[in-house]
């Protein structure tokens, strides 16, 4: 009979214990639980910021491309770069529509006609990964407008979204991010000056670097006070664990 007191696998417990040992920290059972809770809270804050950025990406992509090619712009190959595989994208979109959880989307797709589904509705059924591929594939004027809305150099939009999707997937699937570097790195930024400054002292591919970048993107939508307060509480209460995320995030400073 399964033990009802078991809250994580032995493998996961060992992962966190080994990470603590690698950082030269106490690796007792209580410390494993503490760093596990810290990691869980950090992932929750990260997902909250990702959500803010993802929702903005849906809207900004639709507004920028829709103004040029209409509300069903994704059906029109002219909306994309010449090298973009439009047919493959439509096949993935079709699959997403077939499995859409939103009843309104399902109703619009009943006749299996893309013309019945404007992108604003379609976006609700797309993963962040697919949204990122679409945003990276749109024609240059649309891409530049989206990048400007997020205060990013146009050339960095695609790798930035790829990194963001990777971070989101790690957090959503409960992958430990404490004392670990992200596999897909963010781009190197030469502008804007404030983003360069806030990232300059933070090691790339670490949670703190990604949090700082996410905060920059999310701040183009609105204040991130709630998320900043949550991170500030975390690092203040667990100062010794900051080493495992690459340092203190400046955006969450008091």
Residue, then its C-alpha position, 0 to 999 in steps of 0.5 A: x500500500x502506498x505510503x500517504x506521507x510520501x510527498x516527493x519521489x526519492x529521485x527528486x529528494x536526492x536531486x535537491x540534496x545533491x544540489x545543496x551539497x554542490x552549493x556547500x549548504x546543509x543537506x539535512x532532510x529539513x533543508x531539502x524540504x526548505x529548498x524544495x519549497x523555495x524552488x516551488x515558490x520561485x517557479x510560481x512567481x515565474x509562471x505568473x510573470x510568464x502569464x502576463x507576457x504570454x497574454x500580451x503576446x497574444x494581443x500584440x501579435x493579433x493587433x500588429x498583424x491584424x492591422x495589416x492583413x485582417x483578423x484572419x491574417x494567419x491564413x494569409x501567407x503574406x503575413x509571414x516571411x518567405x522562408x516561413x513554413x506556412x503549411x506546417x503552421x496551419x497543420x499545427x493550428x488545425x490540431x490545436x483547434x481540434x483539441x481546444x478546451x474553450x467551447x466558443x473556439x470549438x463552436x467556431x471550428x465546427x465547420x473546419x474552416x479557418x475563416x470562421x476563427x479569427x486569430x484572437x480566438x485561435x490564440x486562446x488554443x495555442x501553446x506559448x511555443x506555437x505563439x512564439x514560432x508564429x511571432x518569430x515568423x511574421x513579416x518584418x514590419x509586424x515583428x518589429x512592432x511586436x518587439x518594440x511593444x516589449x522594448x526589445x531589439x527586433x533581432x532578439x525577439x525570436x531567441x527571447x521567446x524561445x528562452x521564455x518558452x523553455x523557462x515556462x516549460x521547466x516551471x510548469x512541469x515542476x523541473x527544479x530550477x534552483x542551482x540549475x542553468x536553463x538549457x536554452x539561453x536568452x539572447x545577448x542584448x545591446x539595447x535598450x540601456x536599462x535592460x542591458x544595465x539590469x542584466x549586466x551583473x547577472x549570470x546568463x541562464x540562471x533563474x535570476x537572469x531570467x526573472x530580470x528579463x521577464x520583469x522587463x517584458x512584463x513591465x511593458x504591460x503593467x506594474x509587477x508589484x505583486x510578483x516583486x513583493x513575492x520574490x522579495x519575501x523569498x530572498x529575504x526569508x532565505x538569504x542563504x539560498x540566493x546563491x542557487x539562483x545566481x544572485x538577487x534580482x534588482x527589480x524586486x529590491x525594496 
